[in-house]
Amino acid sequence: PSTVCRSCKQISRPWGAYHAGWRSTSTRSAPDVAADRAAGVVSFPPLQTFSEEENMMREAVKKYAQERIAPVVSKMDENSTMDKEVIESLFEQGLMGIEIDPEYGGTGSSFFSSILVIEELAKVDPSVAVLCDIQNTLINTLFAKLGLYHNGTHSV
């Protein structure tokens, strides 16, 4: 048998016990949730449960995408180019430095906020969402890890 199969046999609790922790607590009764906690099963809130800040960010990005990106999507697709004004506006809105410290020109938000932004952008134009995703998850990570922000000459 493969290593994965051997590893699966070593799991001490049955699969159902692990799977029970993935269920939404909002659709389950309080005694069921309490019983799971007593049994050591971890329950997480559904991913659709957002903080006030996350909801505000989603709404702001949704509005921005509809007003600034949607009108030029067809033109960008026809020309197979990214509109320079769209790129500039992404930086102006702080969407290209979501996890970067505000001291260096970012918004100082979380990785989860980055995902929410990317999802909202993708609803209007997946290409813009990919650009934003690459900037936030790859390029900014390199800047942070290599210390390019710390010499005082670079900002997002």
C-alpha positions as CSV (number, residue, x, y, z in Angstrom):
1,P,0.0,0.0,0.0
2,S,1.0,3.6,-0.6
3,T,2.3,5.9,2.1
4,V,-0.9,7.8,2.1
5,C,-3.0,4.7,2.6
6,R,-0.8,3.6,5.5
7,S,-1.1,7.1,7.0
8,C,-4.8,7.0,6.8
9,K,-4.9,3.8,8.8
10,Q,-3.1,5.6,11.6
11,I,-5.9,8.1,12.1
12,S,-7.2,7.5,15.6
13,R,-10.7,8.9,15.2
14,P,-13.2,7.8,12.5
15,W,-13.6,10.0,9.5
16,G,-17.0,11.2,10.7
17,A,-15.5,12.8,13.8
18,Y,-13.2,14.9,11.6
19,H,-15.9,15.7,9.1
20,A,-18.3,16.8,11.9
21,G,-16.0,19.7,12.7
22,W,-16.4,21.1,9.2
23,R,-20.1,21.5,9.5
24,S,-21.4,25.0,10.0
25,T,-22.3,25.8,13.6
26,S,-25.0,28.2,12.4
27,T,-27.2,25.3,11.2
28,R,-26.8,23.1,14.2
29,S,-28.4,23.2,17.6
30,A,-26.5,24.4,20.6
31,P,-26.5,20.9,22.3
32,D,-25.0,19.4,19.2
33,V,-22.2,22.0,19.1
34,A,-21.6,21.6,22.8
35,A,-21.4,17.8,22.4
36,D,-18.9,18.1,19.6
37,R,-16.7,20.5,21.6
38,A,-16.8,18.1,24.6
39,A,-15.7,15.3,22.3
40,G,-12.8,17.4,21.1
41,V,-14.2,18.1,17.6
42,V,-13.3,21.6,16.4
43,S,-16.0,23.6,14.8
44,F,-15.3,26.6,12.6
45,P,-17.7,29.4,11.5
46,P,-18.7,29.3,7.9
47,L,-16.4,31.1,5.5
48,Q,-19.3,33.4,4.6
49,T,-19.1,34.9,8.1
50,F,-17.3,38.2,7.6
51,S,-16.2,40.9,10.0
52,E,-17.5,44.4,9.6
53,E,-14.2,45.5,8.1
54,E,-14.3,42.7,5.6
55,N,-17.9,43.5,4.6
56,M,-17.0,47.1,4.1
57,M,-14.0,46.1,2.0
58,R,-16.0,43.8,-0.1
59,E,-18.7,46.4,-0.8
60,A,-16.1,49.1,-1.6
61,V,-14.2,46.8,-4.0
62,K,-17.5,45.7,-5.6
63,K,-18.5,49.4,-6.2
64,Y,-15.0,50.2,-7.5
65,A,-15.0,47.3,-9.9
66,Q,-18.4,48.2,-11.3
67,E,-17.5,51.8,-11.7
68,R,-13.9,51.7,-12.9
69,I,-13.3,48.2,-14.4
70,A,-16.6,47.1,-15.9
71,P,-16.8,49.9,-18.4
72,V,-13.4,49.0,-20.0
73,V,-13.5,45.2,-19.8
74,S,-14.7,44.8,-23.4
75,K,-12.0,47.2,-24.7
76,M,-9.3,45.4,-22.8
77,D,-10.4,42.0,-24.1
78,E,-10.6,43.2,-27.7
79,N,-7.1,44.7,-27.5
80,S,-5.6,41.9,-25.3
81,T,-4.1,44.6,-23.1
82,M,-4.6,45.8,-19.6
83,D,-5.7,49.4,-19.4
84,K,-3.0,51.5,-17.8
85,E,-5.6,53.6,-15.9
86,V,-7.0,50.4,-14.3
87,I,-3.6,49.4,-13.1
88,E,-3.0,52.9,-11.7
89,S,-6.4,52.9,-10.0
90,L,-5.7,49.5,-8.4
91,F,-2.6,51.1,-6.7
92,E,-4.5,54.3,-5.8
93,Q,-7.2,52.3,-4.1
94,G,-4.7,50.3,-2.1
95,L,-5.6,47.0,-3.7
96,M,-2.0,46.2,-4.8
97,G,-0.6,46.3,-1.3
98,I,-3.3,44.8,0.9
99,E,-1.1,43.0,3.4
100,I,1.7,45.6,3.3
101,D,2.2,47.8,6.3
102,P,0.6,51.3,5.9
103,E,4.0,52.7,6.7
104,Y,5.2,51.4,3.3
105,G,2.0,52.4,1.3
106,G,-0.1,49.3,1.9
107,T,-3.4,48.9,3.7
108,G,-2.2,46.6,6.4
109,S,-5.1,44.1,6.0
110,S,-5.1,40.4,6.2
111,F,-4.5,37.6,3.6
112,F,-8.2,36.8,3.9
113,S,-9.0,40.4,2.9
114,S,-6.8,39.9,-0.2
115,I,-8.9,36.8,-1.1
116,L,-12.1,38.8,-0.7
117,V,-10.8,41.6,-2.9
118,I,-9.6,39.1,-5.6
119,E,-13.1,37.4,-5.5
120,E,-14.9,40.7,-6.0
121,L,-12.6,41.8,-8.9
122,A,-13.0,38.4,-10.5
123,K,-16.7,38.8,-10.7
124,V,-16.1,41.8,-13.1
125,D,-12.9,40.8,-14.8
126,P,-10.8,37.7,-14.0
127,S,-7.7,39.2,-15.7
128,V,-7.7,42.2,-13.3
129,A,-8.2,39.8,-10.4
130,V,-5.2,37.7,-11.5
131,L,-3.1,40.8,-11.8
132,C,-4.1,41.9,-8.2
133,D,-3.5,38.3,-6.9
134,I,0.0,38.1,-8.4
135,Q,0.9,41.5,-7.0
136,N,-0.4,40.7,-3.5
137,T,0.7,37.1,-3.1
138,L,3.9,36.9,-5.1
139,I,5.5,40.3,-5.7
140,N,4.7,41.8,-2.3
141,T,5.8,38.7,-0.6
142,L,9.2,38.9,-2.3
143,F,9.5,42.5,-1.3
144,A,8.7,41.7,2.3
145,K,11.0,38.6,2.5
146,L,13.9,40.3,0.8
147,G,13.6,43.4,2.9
148,L,13.1,45.9,0.1
149,Y,10.7,47.9,2.2
150,H,13.2,48.3,5.0
151,N,15.7,50.4,3.2
152,G,13.3,53.3,3.0
153,T,13.5,53.8,-0.8
154,H,10.6,51.6,-1.9
155,S,6.9,51.7,-1.3
156,V,3.9,50.1,-2.9
